[in-house]
Amino acid sequence: MPDPRFQGVATDPTPPVSDPGPAARSPFVRLTELLADITPSRPPLSLAVGEPRHAMPGFVGDVLAAHLDGFGRYPAGKGLPEFRRAAADWFARRYALARAPDPEREVLVLNGSREGLFFAALMARRLASPQKRARIGARPPVVLLPNPFYAAYGAGAEAAGCESADLPLPAGGGWLPDLDALTPDLLDRAVALYFASPANPQGTIAPRAYLERLVALCRAHEVLVFADECYSEIWLGEEPPTGILEVGGVDFSGVVAFNSLSKRSSLPGLRCGFCAGDARFIEAFAEFRNVAAPQVPEPLQWVGIAALADEAHVSASRDLYKTKFDVADRVLGGHFDYQRPDGGFFLWLNVAHLGSKDRGGGEAAARRLWQREGLRTVPGGYLCRSGADGRNPGADYLRIALVQDLATTEAALPRLLAGLS
């Protein structure tokens, strides 16, 4: 009898799939289809997309204007030396590292972190050692994913010709993957593991000891750890999240951190991100991206340099998120198993009471909110994949993005409560 915890690891290379989840279809396309037959009774407001609506840093226009001539050149795939130095310096300031990353060998610019996260799976498969390939044998390699997961992880695994396996959640609840349930056989087949802290959408921050154990397990089985840290600067408590490079030792072997300016600096349209870590991976990734990946225009990199050097706008934005969660505490406390998350900007609400035999609570809640209140939200099941037991861990949850300004948030949350009550 197969263990349902290891959903997604199939023995049949073409098994029937009833719920491919976010790896196969955009959650937002599915949401549009779900709501297509409904006309909202109130003015629409989107709380669906994790697109920060906070004010952009005031220096953006001036920096762009000063570097407009850069649009007349093809940018280097690795990124400007000045950008790579700025990213390395930021890592050294932000985290307690054994040493700063080498900007020449251990840092790359990305066309947003999504692009890098997608292509990383292809590189993980290519870099598998002969010993690793022997342990995998004739079976497809595996890429390990959290569940819920960001769609780019699963799409990258599929493009790389790998099977994806969901990291099992603990039986006692909680949203940190259960490391005790990772068997040696599964780790021997895995070439990469994706992990996010703070997580999307639950906002869970992994403690340092957890990350140390995760990295040790993966290193013992030659599994690359791809840490999606794009929410790293939105923490709601007193202490910032530990970064994967902080537990990566002196050489960062086997670990790569991915980040961007979308969430940190409220610049989602800039499409400027970066990764840092394992030198062997970065070198191979740079070669691959030179022929296969989108470049980042130089003027945008100069904006990124300015953004990475300035913490005032980041702190102000973080304080605004904290204030909005204070509103959520007051309005939603005691409802829908609401808990203030550790970080990120999402609400993750249990709406199982609205479910039926035909729909999970998340889908029913999304339709109800759109019809009654004009609020566009995402069913949690659209961010997860069902296991071999048919259970989708997010089916009874609803994701709400607190990305609007404070006044809009203060008006929206009572509408949310009314629409779900």
Phi, psi and omega in degrees: 000123180293148179281115183297344179295330184261057181294141177099344177266102189254151175270329175275124184293343178230062182286153174293137182237116181271333182219086182291341175075195188292348177292333187257326184223139179299133175303330184280331172293316178297322179295317178301318178295321181297324187260002190300330185267009185246134171255117183294146182269355178226163180306131185293147174215125181270123170242029188262309188273136178281059183250104183303134178250014176291160181298138174293154174302142186293343184275354188302310183299316181296319180294316177301313182300324182287344185234026182300330181298340179295338176292348179270008180230147169289128179283150176292142182299323181288340185101160176302140175305324180294325178290316181296325176292319179297319179293317179298318179295322179296315177303318182293326178283319189285324187242156175272086186262154174296329174197163177286147174298146176282116184296340179275328188245344191230013181222139175224146168280151179228155175277064189084152183293333181300316179301314181294318180297322179295308184288340184300324182296323178297319181291323179300319180293318181296326187273358180302132182288163175304322179295319178295316180299324179294321179291326178291320179070216184280350181283156175294147173296162182244143168245126183269132184235143167292167179215102016294160177213155176288133190303329183298330180298307183293323178296321177295318178300317180295316180297329180280357182075026180255155167280150174249140180233132181283132172295125185292143176270150182294144182298331183276008180097176185093164189242006172278128179307144184277102182292334178296338184270359178277109183279154176303323181296317180294316179295326177295330178275343187277139175254341180205156175225127176265141182210139180234133176210116355300146185279152171251117013253357193287340180077012181291135174252126181281130176295158181303316182299324178296315181295322178299317180291320178301313181295319180297316178301314184291320179297322181297337182241016178057049177250121177289136177258118176256108185263114176275105186247031185292342176261015189299334184263005177247084175248147188252356175259210184265332187250140177289154178296147171289138177265156183296329180290339178293334179253014183269002179072197184284328186254358180057025185298132175080003181230142178222129177260134178245134179212173180205177178262001183298306183275315183302315188245012180055047180232057183297332181277354180289330184052056180227115179225189183197159173223157181207150177146221186319117186296322180296316178296313183299318180299311180293323180295320179297317178298315180297314184292336178297335181245348190231347190242155179290142177274166179250118181305142184303317180301327178290324177295324178294324173298318178299321178299314179296320181293320181291337180274352186242124179255349183297316181291330179291316179296319179296318179294319179298319178297324178294319176298318179299319179295321179293325176287334171299320176296316179299321178303316183288318187279319189254353179304130182088359180239142169058031183055031182299132171223137176297124182288168176289324184196184184078187182229028180251145162269143180228094192255138177274112181240036181302333184294344180264356183287164178216182179291341182264332184222149169287165181300327181296314178295315180298319180293319181297318179293319182295316180293322179293318181289313187278322190238353183071020180264126181262119184225170186247124172300133182300330179296339179284350179254002183233173175234142177289148178271184179298337179275002179083359184269129174259117187294345180256004188300328183259019181243161179228134178257131178235129181265118179272063186257350181283174178291171186297315182298318179295319179296316179298329178278327187283322187294320173297326175296320178299312180298316180296320183290335181262353184270000000 
